[in-house]
Structure formats: C-alpha cells, structure tokens
Amino acid sequence: MKRFKFKLENVLNYRITLEELAKNAYQESLRILNIEKETLQSFHNARLELMKSYNIKAGTTIDPETLVFVARYTVQLTHLIEKQTEIVLEKENIAREKFQDWNQKRMDVKVIEKLKEKRWKEYLIEAEKEDQKFQDEIFLSKKIRSTMEEHNELEQKLFNEL
C-alpha cells in the first residue's frame, strides 16, 4: 500500500502561515489598543487629580494666575480626552477588523484540515480493503493447497490400493 500523501499539504501549510500572521497582527493591534486605553485612563486620572485641586476651603488665599493655569489645563485635558477617545475607538475598529481577518483565516485552515481528515479516513478504508483482499488471497491459497494435498493423498491412496 502506498503511503498517505495529502496533495494539498503545501496549501494547508501556507494557510497555517497566513493564520499565524493574522493572529500576530491581531495580537499587535490588541497591544496597541491597550496602550491607547491606558493613555486615556491616565488622562482621566489627571483630570480627577485636577478636580481635587479645585476643592478650596473657605479662607484659603488663591493666586488668580494659578486658577487661570488650572482652568487652561482643564480645557487641554478635556480636549486630550476627546482626541484620545477617538483614537481608542479607531484602534478598537482596527482590532475588530484584525480579529475578523484572523477568524476567516482560521476557518480557511479548518476547511483544509477537514478535507485532509476526510482523505485520511478514505485512505484507511482503502488500506483496510487491500489488507482484507490480501488476507483473503492468503486464505484461498492455503485452502487450495490443503485441497490439493488432500487430493494428492487420495490419489496416492488409490494408487497404492491398485
């Protein structure tokens, strides 16, 4: 029996490589997304800290320039938070696209793997048929040989009786 050879093995290997590349691209996009989310969170934390500085107690003297500076900084932080939110949404969309691409590549690999599995099962069935055929031939050969020996013994017996 011939060895099992899957004709689409190179295609399968190629698709597995494409799947790995898509997976790596997805993981990289997730890494970038997490960095952008952390940046957004740091802006939110800075704004919370800035809000605490507005908690002024009665009788405290405040420099007007400090208030102007804090107000400008608050506006800048708000603007940065808006821009960073847009960036996070964009990175989420990119990550979603990369995931869909990776998922498609996984399905492509699974199709070829299922085909390979189907061919393997067919190969095993064919091998079993050939093995059974070989076993049948051996059985028939033994049966013919034993019948021939019985026939020869019977002839010999008849010949000796004559």
Legacy VTK file of the C-alpha trace (Angstrom):
# vtk DataFile Version 3.0
C-alpha trace
ASCII
DATASET POLYDATA
POINTS 162 float
0.000 0.000 0.000
1.229 3.458 -0.840
1.971 5.869 1.951
-0.640 8.504 2.678
0.079 11.688 0.783
-2.186 14.705 1.011
-1.904 16.659 -2.222
-2.942 19.935 -0.593
-0.323 19.768 2.169
1.504 22.818 0.784
-1.765 24.752 0.616
-2.500 23.758 4.214
0.935 24.885 5.370
0.529 28.174 3.504
-2.862 28.805 5.089
-1.490 27.944 8.526
1.241 30.523 7.961
-1.337 33.113 6.915
-3.387 32.293 10.007
-0.347 32.761 12.256
0.429 36.108 10.618
-3.180 37.244 11.049
-3.111 36.102 14.684
0.093 38.062 15.303
-1.405 41.156 13.643
-4.492 40.832 15.854
-2.379 40.459 18.993
-0.331 43.509 17.999
-3.485 45.555 17.416
-4.738 44.500 20.870
-1.434 45.551 22.405
-1.675 48.984 20.772
-5.323 49.292 21.806
-4.416 48.553 25.421
-1.670 51.186 25.338
-4.143 53.754 23.995
-6.702 52.798 26.663
-4.073 53.184 29.367
-3.228 56.644 27.996
-6.911 57.584 28.078
-7.164 56.297 31.640
-4.124 58.360 32.652
-5.819 61.481 31.216
-8.954 60.698 33.227
-6.858 60.193 36.360
-5.074 63.515 35.751
-8.436 65.240 35.421
-9.627 63.690 38.687
-6.475 64.920 40.401
-7.062 68.360 38.909
-10.626 68.393 40.240
-9.254 67.761 43.707
-7.209 70.945 43.395
-10.463 72.900 42.892
-11.619 71.769 46.320
-10.688 75.012 48.022
-11.548 75.540 51.671
-13.002 78.781 52.981
-10.439 81.368 53.892
-7.712 79.998 51.647
-5.854 82.539 49.568
-5.556 81.667 45.919
-3.398 83.223 43.290
-5.540 84.178 40.262
-2.800 83.064 37.893
-2.980 79.590 39.408
-6.723 79.468 38.772
-6.206 80.574 35.161
-3.478 77.961 34.747
-5.675 75.207 36.224
-8.599 76.270 34.021
-6.449 76.171 30.871
-5.001 72.831 31.897
-8.538 71.506 32.431
-9.549 72.612 28.923
-6.454 70.998 27.461
-7.095 67.761 29.345
-10.700 67.710 28.159
-9.513 68.194 24.588
-6.885 65.447 25.005
-9.516 63.087 26.445
-11.799 63.704 23.457
-8.968 63.071 20.983
-7.774 60.005 22.888
-11.339 58.640 22.953
-11.431 58.940 19.149
-8.084 57.173 18.907
-9.313 54.352 21.165
-12.440 53.905 19.029
-10.294 53.809 15.892
-7.950 51.229 17.437
-10.959 49.149 18.552
-12.227 49.127 14.963
-8.802 48.103 13.702
-8.617 45.315 16.305
-12.103 44.139 15.314
-11.060 44.009 11.641
-7.873 42.112 12.522
-9.920 39.652 14.576
-12.336 39.085 11.688
-9.390 38.548 9.341
-7.803 36.088 11.766
-11.121 34.296 12.240
-11.524 33.965 8.455
-8.015 32.559 8.141
-8.753 30.051 10.931
-11.847 28.883 9.072
-9.807 28.519 5.852
-7.316 26.313 7.698
-10.104 24.245 9.255
-11.627 23.592 5.818
-8.352 22.170 4.522
-7.766 20.222 7.753
-11.233 18.655 7.499
-10.505 17.737 3.889
-7.209 16.175 4.975
-9.010 14.255 7.719
-11.581 13.028 5.203
-8.817 11.890 2.831
-7.061 10.149 5.731
-10.228 8.221 6.581
-10.634 7.258 2.923
-7.006 6.128 2.892
-7.577 3.985 5.992
-10.683 2.410 4.455
-8.767 1.678 1.246
-5.861 0.238 3.240
-8.290 -1.961 5.169
-9.818 -3.192 1.894
-6.400 -4.028 0.474
-5.396 -5.772 3.685
-8.632 -7.775 3.636
-8.028 -8.671 -0.008
-4.519 -9.824 0.842
-5.810 -11.872 3.781
-8.460 -13.427 1.523
-5.807 -14.375 -1.042
-3.692 -15.998 1.669
-6.728 -17.903 2.944
-7.617 -19.058 -0.566
-4.031 -20.117 -1.226
-3.983 -22.177 1.973
-7.355 -23.677 1.159
-6.286 -24.593 -2.380
-3.023 -26.024 -1.088
-4.780 -28.113 1.556
-7.348 -29.288 -1.019
-4.537 -30.170 -3.423
-2.717 -32.057 -0.662
-5.903 -33.938 0.214
-6.438 -34.703 -3.444
-2.819 -35.899 -3.808
-3.152 -38.041 -0.678
-6.363 -39.527 -2.014
-4.706 -40.248 -5.368
-1.740 -41.770 -3.589
-4.062 -43.911 -1.513
-5.946 -45.082 -4.598
-2.747 -45.711 -6.448
-1.413 -47.793 -3.543
-4.580 -49.824 -3.405
-4.288 -50.748 -7.037
LINES 1 163
162 0 1 2 3 4 5 6 7 8 9 10 11 12 13 14 15 16 17 18 19 20 21 22 23 24 25 26 27 28 29 30 31 32 33 34 35 36 37 38 39 40 41 42 43 44 45 46 47 48 49 50 51 52 53 54 55 56 57 58 59 60 61 62 63 64 65 66 67 68 69 70 71 72 73 74 75 76 77 78 79 80 81 82 83 84 85 86 87 88 89 90 91 92 93 94 95 96 97 98 99 100 101 102 103 104 105 106 107 108 109 110 111 112 113 114 115 116 117 118 119 120 121 122 123 124 125 126 127 128 129 130 131 132 133 134 135 136 137 138 139 140 141 142 143 144 145 146 147 148 149 150 151 152 153 154 155 156 157 158 159 160 161
